[in-house]
């Protein structure tokens, strides 16, 4: 009786061992298939990117700016914000415009090339976006197939077929960005430049978005005759403020651009004395926006705050556009480098 029970136990253990061996064999087979698929997806061209390439975007060089005959800035600070920001009345007006659907997808222009975040493009397409880190290769899983993109490489892959892009993707502020021009060669997206709106129109599977850089959407218009400064975004007026303009013709008529900005900028007098920002003797006020416009003597025309609020609404400056300090702060907080500035009579 005891021998029979031992034999039954041995048979049960043998069957259990067979099941375990079969399970292990299945697991090994699945693991082998998984490794083979991974090696197929990360083929030889990906090895080019394993060197950890990085893209550093340098800000514009600081320039010494002269703001007319009597208004010289000592050391402006150059900035390049990529997203519309704002404070006060101007920020509130911009927020209201965005709330009514008047916003654009924000892009970045670097070296005259327009870029959009790759993750935002994937979302627009309805594709899955996968990337281990900003400098690593990225993959977009779309109904049209598998797209692989390598930062700083003009060669991308669609369903394992190489596709050459006009410009390489770049890492900007820690995010992978794709060049919009020529993107239709890689993705099922049509991209058209709208010269009137200064924006890109992207279409994919019945959906459309408009994309632009903030400096193309913002516009500052200064009216010398009425002494007013108006800020617009995407053709929509945001605010209109009273300002001070140059005496006579000292504020030059034309189309210019914002080229640098500074907080409490120092001022150099005609005698060469540097007066720090915030001093009652400093005429530049709380904020400075230097433009590409030139005044008499070759000095740069700026838009800035003032230590003479009684001059607002008059035509008495040496050429610069003066604002109340709180308006100058709002302008500084919102307007990006490159924004168009129009001065007209």
C-alpha positions, 0 to 999 in steps of 0.5 A: 500500500505504501509503495503504491502511494510513493509511485503516485507521488512520483508520477505527480511530481513528474507531471508537475516538472513537465508542466514547468519545463513547458512553461519555461520553454514558452517564456524563452520563446517569447523573450527571444521574439521580443529581443528580435523585434527590439533589435529590428526597431533599433537598427544600425542607423540609431547607433549614430545618435548614441553619442549623446548629441545636444543642441545649445541655443545661444541667446542674442549677443547683448548690444550697447543701445543708444536711445536718442540724443539724450537717452542712452542705455548702458547695458541692455539684457537680451531675451528670447521668450518663446511663449506669450506671457503677460501682466496687468491690462495687457496680460488680461487682454491676451488671456481673454483673446486666448479664451475666445479661441483666438490663440495659435499653436506656439512655435520657435524660429531658430536660424530662420527655420520654423519649428514646432514641438514634436509632441504637439505635432503627434497630438495633432496627428492623433499619434503616440509619441515615445522618447526616453529623453530629449536627446534620444531618438523619438518614435511616433506610432501613427495609423500610417506607420512607425516614424522614427526621428533622431535629433540633429539628423536630417534623416528620419525613418518611416516604416524603416525607409529613410526620409531626408528632411530639409532641416534636422530636428532640434532640441530646444529648451529641453523639447524635441522640435520638428521643422515645419517646412517639408514635414509632409515628406515624413508625416501625413500633414500638409503645411502652408505658409500664410503670408498675410497672417504670418503663420503656418496652416497645418492640416491632417485628416480633416483637422487644421491648426494655425502655428506661429512664433509670438514675434510674428503675432504681436505688433506695436503701432505708435501714432505720432499725431495722437501720441498713442501706442497700440499692441495687437496679437494676431491682428486683434487689438489688445490695448491702446495707451497714451505715450510720449513721442519725439519732438518734431520728426525725432521718432522716425516713421517706418517699420522696425523690430524689438531687438533687446530688453532690459529691467531698470536699464542704466543710462549714460548721459552726454557727459559720459556719466552712467546713472543706475536704473531706478535713480530719479535722474535716470530717464529710462524708467522701469523697463526698456525695449530697444528697437532697430529704429535709429534717431538723430546721431545714429542712436537707437530708438527705444520704448521705455518707462519714464521718470517724467510722467507729465510728458506722457501724451506730448511730443517732447522726447529726443526720439524714444517712445515713453510710457508710464512705468506700469505700462512699460513693465506690462510691455516688457513682460509680454512682448518678445524679441523680434516683434514688429514696431510700426511708427507712423504719423 
